[in-house]
């Protein structure tokens, strides 16, 4: 009888140890700067030519509760940590706005109770605040002012960099091949504004999140509706920091990690 061909053994490039990020913002071992610096190699599904990553969060300030004279919740900020704009010509809404929020338990929050308190007391209210700024729960006039402010700042950011300007111009010409160059700026304004009204997602990048916690946050965020009746969508990524123990075969496809 013919012998079964043994399955190819999995080749291991090396061994790694999972270590904690220091916190969210530390320049050397912070979650946010490390992910921003390695964004496209960490998330290859987002093609550089089809996306625009804006990590400078200080550009944006949502009107939110301050504009309505309500009390500001301690520790709850009104701006996300970044923006990711996606272009998909085949989609009904070719531009999608993604609000990126980084959160990190890091070295300071290791006990389950501390993590739970941080999640329920800060992370979830934070994401609800972002969602409400663009949802129909917010007065239309305030909502439109927030959208206008954000779109203006995105356009300023794009036009300050020739490479980004060329990229977004290519997107517009793919959507409307006949458009004249003079009208491209107006069209960028139009498609971005429409995306904030109809095609918005919140992305949470975090160092630890259970399936149950993810489902809870998804349900909370999706309860907020946009102008077209669609829910605001939610996506989360758990990112971990791995420290090399031994590197054996750099061409191998897999690695072993210990926590």
N, C-alpha and C positions, 0 to 999 in steps of 0.2 A: 504494500500500500504506500501511496505517496505520503511523505511526511508534510505536515502543515508548516508553511513558512512562518518562522517566529516573527512576531511583531517587532518592528524597529524599536529599539530602546530609546526612551526620551533622553535627549542630551541636555545636560545642565551647564549653563554658563558659569554658575557660581552660587555661593550661598550669601544670604543677606539677613540682617536683623532689623525688625521694625523698631524704629525709635520715635519718640514724640517730637512734633514740632514744638518750638519754644512757645510760640503764641501765634496770633494771626498776622502780626505786622513786623516782627523782628527781621532786620535786613539780612541776617545770615541764615537763620533757621525758622523764618516765619512762613506760614502757609501761603499767604497772599503773594508776596514777592516771588517765591519759588515757583508757584503755579503760573503767574503772569509771565515770568521769564522763559518758561518751558511749555507755554500753553499749547502750541500747535504740535509739538511732539507728544504731549500727554493726551491730547484729544485729536487724533488724526482725521476723525470724521468731519471736522470743521476745516474745510480747505481754505487756505489763505486767500485765494482768488475770489472766493464766494462769501467771505466773511470780513467784517470790520470789527476789530477788538479795540475798545476804548477803556484802558484801565485807569485813566485819570478821573477818579470819582468826584473830585472837588468841582468839576465842571458843572455838575448838576445839583439842583436843589428843588425837590418837589414841593409844591405849595402845601399839600396835605393839611394837617390839623392846625399848623400855625396860622394859615390864612383864614381859618374859620374862628380863630380866637379861642380854640380849645386848649386845655392844658397839655403841655408837652410831657410825654412820659420819660422819666429818667432813663438814660442809656439807650433810648430808641431813636436812632438817627433817621433822617428823612431822605438820605441819598444812598443808593446801592454802591457797592465797591467798584463796579465796572459795568460796561455795556458791551454786548455782542450783537452785532447786526448781521443777520443771515440773508443771503440772496438766493432765491430759487425761482427761476424764470417760469417753471411749469406750474407753480402754485397759483391758486386763485388770488392770494395776496402774496406777491413775489418778495416782499420785504417782511422779515420778522424781527421784532425787537425782543432781546433777551436781557433782563436785568440780572446782573451777577452779584451774588452776595457771598462773601467768604466768612465762615465762622470756624473757630478753632477752640477745642477744649484744651489742647496743648498740655504743658507741664502743670498748669495751675488748677485744672479741674479733672481729677482722676477718679473720684468716688462717684458711684452711680447716682447718688442723690444730688451731688453738685451738678452733674451733667443734666439730670432731669430738670432741676431748677433753672439752669441756664437756657435749656431748650424751651421750656414753657414760659419762662419769665422774660426772655429777651429775644431768642431767635424767632419764635412763632409770631409774637407781636410785631417784630421788625418786618417780617415778610407780609403780614397783613397790612401794615402801613403802606408798603410799596404798592401792593395790589389795589388798595382802596383809592390811591391817588389817581389811578386810570380807570377805575370801575365806575359804573353808573350809580354807585352809592354816594359818590361825591358830586356836588352841584356841578352842572354842565359848564357853567361859566368858569369856575375855578379849574375844572378838568382841562378845558380848552386852553386856558392860560398856561397851565403846567406843560401841556403838549407843545404849545408854541415856544415856550422858553427852552425846552429840551431840544426841539428840532433846530432852533436857531443855533444852539451851542454845538450840536452835532455837525451842522453845516460849517460853522466857523472852524471846528477842529479838522474837518475834511479839507477845507480850502486852504488851511495853513500848511498842508503837506501835498506836494504835487503828485506823489505816488498814489496817495489815497484819493485825491481828486480824480486822477485818471481811472482808478479802479471803479469808483462809484459812477463816473460818467459812462464807462463800458456797460455797467448794469442797466442804466437808463436806456442806452441805445439798443440793448438786447430786448428790453420791454417794448420800446417804441423806436424801431429802426429809422423812421422818417423824421424824427424830431430834429429841429434846428438847434445849433449850438447855443443860441441866445435863450432858448427856453429850458435848457437842461437844469439850471439852478432852481427854477420854479417847480419843475417836475420832481426833483429830489425832495424839495419841501413837501410836495403833495403826497408822495409815496411814503415818506417817513411819518407824516401826520396820520395817514390812513393806517399804518402799521400799529401806531400807539392806540388807535381806536378799535382795531379789529384783530390784531395778530400779536399778542403779547405773552411772553413766558418769563417766569422767574426761575433762575438757576441758582441752586445752593451748592457751594463747594465747601466741603467740611471734612474733618479728620475722623469722624465716627458717626454712624447713623444706622439704627436697626431698621428692618423692613417695616415693623409696626409704626415706628416714628415717621418713616417716610410716607406711609399711607395716611397717617394723621395729618401731616403737613399738606399733602396733595389735596385731601378733602377740604381743608381750610382754605387753601389758595383758590381752588376751583369753584368755591362758593361765590367768588367775586366775578361778576359778569361785565363784559365789555358792551359797547354800544350796539354791536350786531347780534347780541344775545349769546355769543360764545363765552365760555369760561376762560379766565386767565389760566394758562397751563403752568405746570410745575415739573422741574427736573432736578435731580440731585446727583452729585458725584462725591464718592468718598475717596479722598486722596491720602495716601500714607507715605511717610518718609522711611526709606530703606537704607540702612548703612551696610556697606560691603563687609563681609567676613573674609571670604576667599573667592577670587575670580579665577576660574580654571580654563574656560573655553569661550572666548569672546564671540565666536560665530554661532554658538548654540542658541536655541530658541527659548528655552525655559530657565527658570531660576527657582531655587528653594529659599523660603523665607521663614524665619522663626520670630515669634513675638514674645 
